[in-house]
Amino acid sequence: MTNQDNSLVDVHLLLTREQAWAVAEFCKRVGWTDIRQLSADDPEADGAQTGLMVLANELARVGFKPR
């Protein structure tokens, strides 16, 4: 990973309900292998996977939790 700054960033998203469901489904379905193939190295993949988990948790918190 090129940027080692671990300070938190507040991100505000506006999505349609359709987009929110699609992103929630994507977060549920994407796996480590998919993420690792698209990352430069393991630390970058770890960061991406953690970020997707945070995104999925926030979507679930507001009602977008696929089964």
C-alpha positions as CSV (number, residue, x, y, z in Angstrom):
1,M,0.0,0.0,0.0
2,T,1.4,3.4,-0.9
3,N,-0.2,5.5,1.7
4,Q,0.4,4.4,5.3
5,D,-1.7,7.2,6.9
6,N,-4.2,5.4,9.1
7,S,-6.2,8.4,10.2
8,L,-10.0,8.1,9.7
9,V,-11.7,9.7,6.8
10,D,-15.4,10.7,6.9
11,V,-17.0,9.7,3.6
12,H,-20.6,10.7,2.8
13,L,-22.4,8.8,0.1
14,L,-25.7,9.4,-1.6
15,L,-27.0,6.3,-3.4
16,T,-30.3,5.3,-4.9
17,R,-31.9,2.3,-3.1
18,E,-31.0,0.2,-6.2
19,Q,-27.3,1.2,-6.0
20,A,-27.2,0.6,-2.2
21,W,-28.6,-2.9,-2.7
22,A,-26.1,-3.6,-5.5
23,V,-23.2,-2.4,-3.5
24,A,-24.3,-4.4,-0.4
25,E,-24.6,-7.5,-2.6
26,F,-21.2,-6.9,-4.1
27,C,-19.6,-6.5,-0.6
28,K,-21.2,-9.8,0.4
29,R,-20.0,-11.7,-2.7
30,V,-16.5,-10.4,-3.2
31,G,-13.8,-12.5,-1.6
32,W,-10.2,-12.3,-0.6
33,T,-9.1,-13.9,-3.9
34,D,-10.9,-11.3,-6.0
35,I,-9.5,-8.4,-3.9
36,R,-6.0,-9.8,-3.8
37,Q,-5.9,-10.3,-7.6
38,L,-6.7,-6.6,-8.1
39,S,-4.3,-5.3,-5.3
40,A,-0.6,-4.6,-5.5
41,D,0.2,-6.6,-2.4
42,D,-1.2,-8.3,0.7
43,P,-1.3,-5.1,2.8
44,E,-3.3,-3.3,0.1
45,A,-5.7,-6.2,-0.2
46,D,-6.1,-6.3,3.6
47,G,-7.0,-2.6,3.6
48,A,-9.4,-3.0,0.7
49,Q,-11.1,-5.9,2.4
50,T,-11.4,-4.1,5.7
51,G,-12.8,-1.0,3.9
52,L,-15.4,-3.1,2.1
53,M,-16.4,-4.7,5.5
54,V,-16.9,-1.2,7.0
55,L,-19.0,-0.2,3.9
56,A,-21.1,-3.4,4.2
57,N,-21.6,-2.8,7.9
58,E,-22.8,0.7,7.4
59,L,-25.1,-0.4,4.6
60,A,-26.5,-3.1,6.9
61,R,-27.0,-0.5,9.7
62,V,-29.3,1.5,7.4
63,G,-31.3,-1.5,6.2
64,F,-29.3,-2.9,3.2
65,K,-28.2,-6.3,4.4
66,P,-28.5,-9.1,1.8
67,R,-29.2,-12.6,3.0
